[in-house]
Amino acid sequence: MAPNRVLTSPSPPSNEPGTILLETANLIIRRWHPSDAPALALAANFPSITPNLRDRFPMPYTLADAESYLTNFVFSEEGYPHAMAIFVKPNSGHNSSSEPLFIGGAGLESKGDVYYRTWELGYWFTPSAWGKGYATEFAKAVVPWAFKTWPRLNRIEAFAYARNEASQKVLRKCGFALEGVRRGALEKDGEVLDECVMGILRSDVIKE
């Protein structure tokens, strides 16, 4: 029987919905909560989001889609921070409201099997949050946090469509290296596209 390889943490974050995982100067990054469904549906329902995402991200994005995602994907697993909600802090120059402002979602997904020490990073942001540095601020915080929280995590990788130069720029700013291009790896909306493979190692971030 193949070994069941999983990463453990000496101080894992709580699985409780809504648990704050980390904060940055402008952002709150936390686990999803069932009450996030309306905000998710509102922020995700923009056709301009989907050209650089996989087809499992529906469009239009309805409240039923949001509730299904939270029920069938987010809350069906425990342990890893495989799905995260991203908010702008309240009462700030970026958000004058007294409540956190939801702007996007992200995930760290274990590759499993012999790749269990590698996680895949993915993220998306609602259009009103583009061009404000939030993606870079998020990734610069979550990558070292993940390496520190799971000591045997050795690699985080991310995939970006070759045409998505903005996402590649974010990843490079956060220390990811372009490791290769998977030519003709995917088809999106009838167009065959190349995909960039980008990665960062524990040793690039944690100097031990």
Protein Blocks (a to p, Z undefined) as FASTA:
>chain_A
ZZddddddfbdcdfbehiafbdcfkbccddddfklmmmmmmmmmcfklmmmccfklgcdd
dfklmmmmmmmmmmmpghiafbccddddehifklmbfbdcdfbdcddddebhjllmpccd
dddddfklgonlmmmmmmmmmmmmmmmmmmmbcbdcddddfklmmlmmmmmmnopacfbd
cehkbceehiacddddddddfklmmcZZ
